[in-house]
C-alpha cells in the first residue's frame, strides 16, 4: 500500500478559503473569490495569514492586492513564486 500523499497545494488553499468563507462548497480554481462573494476585502488579511502559516512564507505588505489572490489558481501561482 503506498504511503499517504500529503494534501496538495491547491487542496490546502481550497480548505483555507472554505474555512475563512464559512462555506462548504469549493470554488473552481479559476473562479473569482471576490466576485463570487466567497471573500471580501475584510477576509483577505485572514486568508493571507492562514497562507503564511500553512506554507511557511511571508507575504509583504506591498503584495496586499486582492487581484493577486483573486482565485485559487492565482493564489497557488503566488505561493509557488514565494517558495
Backbone atoms as SQL, in Angstrom:
CREATE TABLE atoms (id INTEGER PRIMARY KEY, chain TEXT, resi INTEGER, resn TEXT, atom TEXT, x REAL, y REAL, z REAL);
INSERT INTO atoms VALUES
  (1, 'A', 1, 'UNK', 'N', 0.850, -1.187, 0.000),
  (2, 'A', 1, 'UNK', 'CA', 0.000, 0.000, 0.000),
  (3, 'A', 1, 'UNK', 'C', 0.894, 1.247, 0.000),
  (4, 'A', 2, 'UNK', 'N', 0.636, 2.207, -0.912),
  (5, 'A', 2, 'UNK', 'CA', 1.502, 3.395, -0.978),
  (6, 'A', 2, 'UNK', 'C', 1.338, 4.279, 0.252),
  (7, 'A', 3, 'UNK', 'N', 2.382, 5.032, 0.553),
  (8, 'A', 3, 'UNK', 'CA', 2.318, 5.966, 1.677),
  (9, 'A', 3, 'UNK', 'C', 1.266, 7.033, 1.386),
  (10, 'A', 4, 'UNK', 'N', 0.684, 7.551, 2.436),
  (11, 'A', 4, 'UNK', 'CA', -0.337, 8.581, 2.262),
  (12, 'A', 4, 'UNK', 'C', 0.306, 9.844, 1.684),
  (13, 'A', 5, 'UNK', 'N', -0.295, 10.343, 0.637),
  (14, 'A', 5, 'UNK', 'CA', 0.216, 11.553, -0.006),
  (15, 'A', 5, 'UNK', 'C', -0.318, 12.764, 0.757),
  (16, 'A', 6, 'UNK', 'N', 0.556, 13.718, 1.112),
  (17, 'A', 6, 'UNK', 'CA', 0.061, 14.898, 1.809),
  (18, 'A', 6, 'UNK', 'C', -0.874, 15.697, 0.904),
  (19, 'A', 7, 'UNK', 'N', -1.733, 16.485, 1.522),
  (20, 'A', 7, 'UNK', 'CA', -2.685, 17.299, 0.777),
  (21, 'A', 7, 'UNK', 'C', -1.929, 18.197, -0.199),
  (22, 'A', 8, 'UNK', 'N', -2.363, 18.225, -1.446),
  (23, 'A', 8, 'UNK', 'CA', -1.647, 19.057, -2.406),
  (24, 'A', 8, 'UNK', 'C', -1.922, 20.537, -2.148),
  (25, 'A', 9, 'UNK', 'N', -1.118, 21.368, -2.751),
  (26, 'A', 9, 'UNK', 'CA', -1.175, 22.804, -2.511),
  (27, 'A', 9, 'UNK', 'C', -2.569, 23.372, -2.803),
  (28, 'A', 10, 'UNK', 'N', -3.138, 22.985, -3.947),
  (29, 'A', 10, 'UNK', 'CA', -4.447, 23.513, -4.315),
  (30, 'A', 10, 'UNK', 'C', -5.514, 23.102, -3.300),
  (31, 'A', 11, 'UNK', 'N', -5.442, 21.870, -2.819),
  (32, 'A', 11, 'UNK', 'CA', -6.399, 21.401, -1.810),
  (33, 'A', 11, 'UNK', 'C', -6.237, 22.178, -0.506),
  (34, 'A', 12, 'UNK', 'N', -5.001, 22.471, -0.135),
  (35, 'A', 12, 'UNK', 'CA', -4.758, 23.255, 1.087),
  (36, 'A', 12, 'UNK', 'C', -5.349, 24.657, 0.945),
  (37, 'A', 13, 'UNK', 'N', -5.130, 25.283, -0.208),
  (38, 'A', 13, 'UNK', 'CA', -5.653, 26.630, -0.446),
  (39, 'A', 13, 'UNK', 'C', -7.183, 26.602, -0.405),
  (40, 'A', 14, 'UNK', 'N', -7.767, 25.606, -1.060),
  (41, 'A', 14, 'UNK', 'CA', -9.226, 25.476, -1.079),
  (42, 'A', 14, 'UNK', 'C', -9.768, 25.332, 0.339),
  (43, 'A', 15, 'UNK', 'N', -9.093, 24.539, 1.146),
  (44, 'A', 15, 'UNK', 'CA', -9.540, 24.338, 2.527),
  (45, 'A', 15, 'UNK', 'C', -9.459, 25.635, 3.320),
  (46, 'A', 16, 'UNK', 'N', -8.420, 26.417, 3.119),
  (47, 'A', 16, 'UNK', 'CA', -8.288, 27.715, 3.788),
  (48, 'A', 16, 'UNK', 'C', -9.438, 28.629, 3.378),
  (49, 'A', 17, 'UNK', 'N', -9.724, 28.695, 2.080),
  (50, 'A', 17, 'UNK', 'CA', -10.813, 29.547, 1.582),
  (51, 'A', 17, 'UNK', 'C', -12.146, 29.098, 2.177),
  (52, 'A', 18, 'UNK', 'N', -12.389, 27.801, 2.185),
  (53, 'A', 18, 'UNK', 'CA', -13.650, 27.277, 2.728),
  (54, 'A', 18, 'UNK', 'C', -13.778, 27.594, 4.214),
  (55, 'A', 19, 'UNK', 'N', -12.695, 27.482, 4.954),
  (56, 'A', 19, 'UNK', 'CA', -12.720, 27.762, 6.390),
  (57, 'A', 19, 'UNK', 'C', -13.018, 29.233, 6.654),
  (58, 'A', 20, 'UNK', 'N', -12.328, 30.114, 5.954),
  (59, 'A', 20, 'UNK', 'CA', -12.491, 31.548, 6.196),
  (60, 'A', 20, 'UNK', 'C', -13.835, 32.060, 5.674),
  (61, 'A', 21, 'UNK', 'N', -14.284, 31.527, 4.539),
  (62, 'A', 21, 'UNK', 'CA', -15.565, 31.981, 3.980),
  (63, 'A', 21, 'UNK', 'C', -16.754, 31.336, 4.696),
  (64, 'A', 22, 'UNK', 'N', -16.467, 30.300, 5.505),
  (65, 'A', 22, 'UNK', 'CA', -17.508, 29.548, 6.218),
  (66, 'A', 22, 'UNK', 'C', -18.538, 28.962, 5.254),
  (67, 'A', 23, 'UNK', 'N', -18.041, 28.505, 4.104),
  (68, 'A', 23, 'UNK', 'CA', -18.902, 27.864, 3.109),
  (69, 'A', 23, 'UNK', 'C', -18.393, 26.456, 2.865),
  (70, 'A', 24, 'UNK', 'N', -19.325, 25.550, 2.597),
  (71, 'A', 24, 'UNK', 'CA', -18.948, 24.158, 2.353),
  (72, 'A', 24, 'UNK', 'C', -18.519, 23.908, 0.918),
  (73, 'A', 25, 'UNK', 'N', -19.011, 24.737, 0.001),
  (74, 'A', 25, 'UNK', 'CA', -18.706, 24.498, -1.410),
  (75, 'A', 25, 'UNK', 'C', -17.293, 24.946, -1.744),
  (76, 'A', 26, 'UNK', 'N', -16.667, 24.212, -2.630),
  (77, 'A', 26, 'UNK', 'CA', -15.313, 24.550, -3.087),
  (78, 'A', 26, 'UNK', 'C', -15.423, 25.292, -4.418),
  (79, 'A', 27, 'UNK', 'N', -14.798, 26.452, -4.521),
  (80, 'A', 27, 'UNK', 'CA', -14.843, 27.190, -5.780),
  (81, 'A', 27, 'UNK', 'C', -13.983, 26.520, -6.844),
  (82, 'A', 28, 'UNK', 'N', -14.312, 26.789, -8.111),
  (83, 'A', 28, 'UNK', 'CA', -13.455, 26.332, -9.200),
  (84, 'A', 28, 'UNK', 'C', -12.120, 27.055, -9.081),
  (85, 'A', 29, 'UNK', 'N', -11.024, 26.424, -9.532),
  (86, 'A', 29, 'UNK', 'CA', -9.699, 27.038, -9.385),
  (87, 'A', 29, 'UNK', 'C', -9.572, 28.429, -10.011),
  (88, 'A', 30, 'UNK', 'N', -10.315, 28.698, -11.094),
  (89, 'A', 30, 'UNK', 'CA', -10.195, 29.991, -11.767),
  (90, 'A', 30, 'UNK', 'C', -11.334, 30.953, -11.433),
  (91, 'A', 31, 'UNK', 'N', -12.248, 30.550, -10.554),
  (92, 'A', 31, 'UNK', 'CA', -13.376, 31.399, -10.170),
  (93, 'A', 31, 'UNK', 'C', -12.892, 32.546, -9.298),
  (94, 'A', 32, 'UNK', 'N', -13.414, 33.751, -9.539),
  (95, 'A', 32, 'UNK', 'CA', -13.050, 34.899, -8.716),
  (96, 'A', 32, 'UNK', 'C', -13.633, 34.728, -7.321),
  (97, 'A', 33, 'UNK', 'N', -12.772, 34.726, -6.335),
  (98, 'A', 33, 'UNK', 'CA', -13.205, 34.549, -4.954),
  (99, 'A', 33, 'UNK', 'C', -13.927, 35.790, -4.443),
  (100, 'A', 34, 'UNK', 'N', -13.607, 36.941, -5.028),
  (101, 'A', 34, 'UNK', 'CA', -14.231, 38.190, -4.598),
  (102, 'A', 34, 'UNK', 'C', -15.545, 38.432, -5.339),
  (103, 'A', 35, 'UNK', 'N', -15.542, 38.247, -6.660),
  (104, 'A', 35, 'UNK', 'CA', -16.767, 38.455, -7.440),
  (105, 'A', 35, 'UNK', 'C', -17.853, 37.454, -7.055),
  (106, 'A', 36, 'UNK', 'N', -17.442, 36.245, -6.648),
  (107, 'A', 36, 'UNK', 'CA', -18.411, 35.218, -6.271),
  (108, 'A', 36, 'UNK', 'C', -18.973, 35.446, -4.868),
  (109, 'A', 37, 'UNK', 'N', -18.355, 36.344, -4.118),
  (110, 'A', 37, 'UNK', 'CA', -18.812, 36.613, -2.761),
  (111, 'A', 37, 'UNK', 'C', -18.213, 35.696, -1.707),
  (112, 'A', 38, 'UNK', 'N', -17.334, 34.780, -2.111),
  (113, 'A', 38, 'UNK', 'CA', -16.694, 33.899, -1.123),
  (114, 'A', 38, 'UNK', 'C', -15.810, 34.698, -0.166),
  (115, 'A', 39, 'UNK', 'N', -15.114, 35.691, -0.709),
  (116, 'A', 39, 'UNK', 'CA', -14.240, 36.534, 0.099),
  (117, 'A', 39, 'UNK', 'C', -14.570, 37.996, -0.147),
  (118, 'A', 40, 'UNK', 'N', -14.226, 38.829, 0.838),
  (119, 'A', 40, 'UNK', 'CA', -14.289, 40.270, 0.642),
  (120, 'A', 40, 'UNK', 'C', -12.991, 40.856, 1.204),
  (121, 'A', 41, 'UNK', 'N', -12.851, 42.159, 1.087),
  (122, 'A', 41, 'UNK', 'CA', -11.590, 42.784, 1.496),
  (123, 'A', 41, 'UNK', 'C', -11.319, 42.591, 2.984),
  (124, 'A', 42, 'UNK', 'N', -12.370, 42.400, 3.783),
  (125, 'A', 42, 'UNK', 'CA', -12.173, 42.189, 5.211),
  (126, 'A', 42, 'UNK', 'C', -11.621, 40.796, 5.502),
  (127, 'A', 43, 'UNK', 'N', -11.915, 39.835, 4.642),
  (128, 'A', 43, 'UNK', 'CA', -11.440, 38.460, 4.830),
  (129, 'A', 43, 'UNK', 'C', -10.017, 38.274, 4.323),
  (130, 'A', 44, 'UNK', 'N', -9.563, 39.153, 3.433),
  (131, 'A', 44, 'UNK', 'CA', -8.246, 38.983, 2.813),
  (132, 'A', 44, 'UNK', 'C', -7.111, 38.856, 3.836),
  (133, 'A', 45, 'UNK', 'N', -7.028, 39.710, 4.864),
  (134, 'A', 45, 'UNK', 'CA', -5.930, 39.538, 5.836),
  (135, 'A', 45, 'UNK', 'C', -5.947, 38.170, 6.519),
  (136, 'A', 46, 'UNK', 'N', -7.142, 37.645, 6.790),
  (137, 'A', 46, 'UNK', 'CA', -7.235, 36.316, 7.409),
  (138, 'A', 46, 'UNK', 'C', -6.724, 35.237, 6.464),
  (139, 'A', 47, 'UNK', 'N', -7.062, 35.380, 5.182),
  (140, 'A', 47, 'UNK', 'CA', -6.592, 34.420, 4.174),
  (141, 'A', 47, 'UNK', 'C', -5.071, 34.470, 4.086),
  (142, 'A', 48, 'UNK', 'N', -4.526, 35.676, 4.007),
  (143, 'A', 48, 'UNK', 'CA', -3.076, 35.815, 3.867),
  (144, 'A', 48, 'UNK', 'C', -2.347, 35.276, 5.094),
  (145, 'A', 49, 'UNK', 'N', -2.887, 35.525, 6.259),
  (146, 'A', 49, 'UNK', 'CA', -2.284, 34.999, 7.483),
  (147, 'A', 49, 'UNK', 'C', -2.297, 33.471, 7.478),
  (148, 'A', 50, 'UNK', 'N', -3.408, 32.886, 7.067),
  (149, 'A', 50, 'UNK', 'CA', -3.507, 31.422, 7.000),
  (150, 'A', 50, 'UNK', 'C', -2.551, 30.854, 5.959),
  (151, 'A', 51, 'UNK', 'N', -2.400, 31.542, 4.826),
  (152, 'A', 51, 'UNK', 'CA', -1.466, 31.093, 3.789),
  (153, 'A', 51, 'UNK', 'C', -0.029, 31.147, 4.298),
  (154, 'A', 52, 'UNK', 'N', 0.308, 32.234, 4.998),
  (155, 'A', 52, 'UNK', 'CA', 1.664, 32.358, 5.539),
  (156, 'A', 52, 'UNK', 'C', 1.970, 31.202, 6.485),
  (157, 'A', 53, 'UNK', 'N', 1.016, 30.878, 7.336),
  (158, 'A', 53, 'UNK', 'CA', 1.211, 29.808, 8.305),
  (159, 'A', 53, 'UNK', 'C', 1.280, 28.442, 7.615),
  (160, 'A', 54, 'UNK', 'N', 0.361, 28.196, 6.677),
  (161, 'A', 54, 'UNK', 'CA', 0.278, 26.883, 6.024),
  (162, 'A', 54, 'UNK', 'C', 1.492, 26.582, 5.156),
  (163, 'A', 55, 'UNK', 'N', 2.040, 27.619, 4.509),
  (164, 'A', 55, 'UNK', 'CA', 3.115, 27.389, 3.542),
  (165, 'A', 55, 'UNK', 'C', 4.469, 27.946, 4.011),
  (166, 'A', 56, 'UNK', 'N', 4.517, 28.421, 5.246),
  (167, 'A', 56, 'UNK', 'CA', 5.769, 28.961, 5.814),
  (168, 'A', 56, 'UNK', 'C', 6.389, 30.016, 4.905),
  (169, 'A', 57, 'UNK', 'N', 5.545, 30.970, 4.499),
  (170, 'A', 57, 'UNK', 'CA', 6.027, 32.079, 3.670),
  (171, 'A', 57, 'UNK', 'C', 5.679, 33.385, 4.369),
  (172, 'A', 58, 'UNK', 'N', 6.278, 34.476, 3.905),
  (173, 'A', 58, 'UNK', 'CA', 5.948, 35.810, 4.393),
  (174, 'A', 58, 'UNK', 'C', 5.432, 36.603, 3.211),
  (175, 'A', 59, 'UNK', 'N', 4.233, 37.151, 3.348),
  (176, 'A', 59, 'UNK', 'CA', 3.639, 37.960, 2.283),
  (177, 'A', 59, 'UNK', 'C', 3.845, 39.421, 2.661),
  (178, 'A', 60, 'UNK', 'N', 4.663, 40.147, 1.894),
  (179, 'A', 60, 'UNK', 'CA', 4.945, 41.540, 2.238),
  (180, 'A', 60, 'UNK', 'C', 3.717, 42.436, 2.013),
  (181, 'A', 61, 'UNK', 'N', 3.655, 43.527, 2.775),
  (182, 'A', 61, 'UNK', 'CA', 2.538, 44.463, 2.639),
  (183, 'A', 61, 'UNK', 'C', 2.378, 44.954, 1.207),
  (184, 'A', 62, 'UNK', 'N', 3.488, 45.038, 0.482),
  (185, 'A', 62, 'UNK', 'CA', 3.429, 45.521, -0.898),
  (186, 'A', 62, 'UNK', 'C', 2.645, 44.577, -1.810),
  (187, 'A', 63, 'UNK', 'N', 2.429, 43.350, -1.357),
  (188, 'A', 63, 'UNK', 'CA', 1.673, 42.379, -2.156),
  (189, 'A', 63, 'UNK', 'C', 0.201, 42.282, -1.743),
  (190, 'A', 64, 'UNK', 'N', -0.248, 43.160, -0.863),
  (191, 'A', 64, 'UNK', 'CA', -1.632, 43.105, -0.392),
  (192, 'A', 64, 'UNK', 'C', -2.596, 43.690, -1.426),
  (193, 'A', 65, 'UNK', 'N', -2.645, 43.040, -2.555),
  (194, 'A', 65, 'UNK', 'CA', -3.515, 43.438, -3.656),
  (195, 'A', 65, 'UNK', 'C', -4.511, 42.309, -3.891),
  (196, 'A', 66, 'UNK', 'N', -5.814, 42.568, -3.710),
  (197, 'A', 66, 'UNK', 'CA', -6.794, 41.491, -3.870),
  (198, 'A', 66, 'UNK', 'C', -6.701, 40.761, -5.208),
  (199, 'A', 67, 'UNK', 'N', -6.299, 41.435, -6.267),
  (200, 'A', 67, 'UNK', 'CA', -6.227, 40.784, -7.581),
  (201, 'A', 67, 'UNK', 'C', -5.183, 39.671, -7.607),
  (202, 'A', 68, 'UNK', 'N', -4.143, 39.783, -6.786),
  (203, 'A', 68, 'UNK', 'CA', -3.124, 38.714, -6.724),
  (204, 'A', 68, 'UNK', 'C', -3.685, 37.449, -6.091),
  (205, 'A', 69, 'UNK', 'N', -4.777, 37.611, -5.331),
  (206, 'A', 69, 'UNK', 'CA', -5.354, 36.496, -4.582),
  (207, 'A', 69, 'UNK', 'C', -6.815, 36.274, -4.985),
  (208, 'A', 70, 'UNK', 'N', -7.116, 36.589, -6.252),
  (209, 'A', 70, 'UNK', 'CA', -8.498, 36.578, -6.730),
  (210, 'A', 70, 'UNK', 'C', -9.062, 35.188, -6.985),
  (211, 'A', 71, 'UNK', 'N', -8.196, 34.204, -7.185),
  (212, 'A', 71, 'UNK', 'CA', -8.670, 32.841, -7.450),
  (213, 'A', 71, 'UNK', 'C', -7.685, 31.854, -6.827),
  (214, 'A', 72, 'UNK', 'N', -8.128, 30.640, -6.699),
  (215, 'A', 72, 'UNK', 'CA', -7.246, 29.605, -6.150),
  (216, 'A', 72, 'UNK', 'C', -6.026, 29.432, -7.046),
  (217, 'A', 73, 'UNK', 'N', -6.215, 29.496, -8.351),
  (218, 'A', 73, 'UNK', 'CA', -5.081, 29.374, -9.280),
  (219, 'A', 73, 'UNK', 'C', -4.072, 30.495, -9.080),
  (220, 'A', 74, 'UNK', 'N', -4.566, 31.725, -8.914),
  (221, 'A', 74, 'UNK', 'CA', -3.650, 32.852, -8.704),
  (222, 'A', 74, 'UNK', 'C', -2.922, 32.726, -7.370),
  (223, 'A', 75, 'UNK', 'N', -3.647, 32.275, -6.360),
  (224, 'A', 75, 'UNK', 'CA', -3.011, 32.086, -5.049),
  (225, 'A', 75, 'UNK', 'C', -1.923, 31.023, -5.145),
  (226, 'A', 76, 'UNK', 'N', -2.235, 29.938, -5.841),
  (227, 'A', 76, 'UNK', 'CA', -1.260, 28.860, -5.993),
  (228, 'A', 76, 'UNK', 'C', -0.003, 29.353, -6.729),
  (229, 'A', 77, 'UNK', 'N', -0.192, 30.129, -7.794),
  (230, 'A', 77, 'UNK', 'CA', 0.957, 30.680, -8.537),
  (231, 'A', 77, 'UNK', 'C', 1.770, 31.608, -7.648),
  (232, 'A', 78, 'UNK', 'N', 1.071, 32.433, -6.869),
  (233, 'A', 78, 'UNK', 'CA', 1.771, 33.356, -5.977),
  (234, 'A', 78, 'UNK', 'C', 2.618, 32.579, -4.963),
  (235, 'A', 79, 'UNK', 'N', 2.021, 31.570, -4.355),
  (236, 'A', 79, 'UNK', 'CA', 2.751, 30.780, -3.357),
  (237, 'A', 79, 'UNK', 'C', 3.971, 30.117, -3.967),
  (238, 'A', 80, 'UNK', 'N', 3.819, 29.552, -5.171),
  (239, 'A', 80, 'UNK', 'CA', 4.954, 28.930, -5.852),
  (240, 'A', 80, 'UNK', 'C', 6.078, 29.936, -6.066),
  (241, 'A', 81, 'UNK', 'N', 5.727, 31.192, -6.334),
  (242, 'A', 81, 'UNK', 'CA', 6.751, 32.211, -6.565),
  (243, 'A', 81, 'UNK', 'C', 7.464, 32.612, -5.273),
  (244, 'A', 82, 'UNK', 'N', 6.856, 32.306, -4.121),
  (245, 'A', 82, 'UNK', 'CA', 7.435, 32.678, -2.833),
  (246, 'A', 82, 'UNK', 'C', 8.212, 31.546, -2.173),
  (247, 'A', 83, 'UNK', 'N', 8.099, 30.352, -2.705),
  (248, 'A', 83, 'UNK', 'CA', 8.774, 29.199, -2.079),
  (249, 'A', 83, 'UNK', 'C', 10.216, 29.090, -2.511);
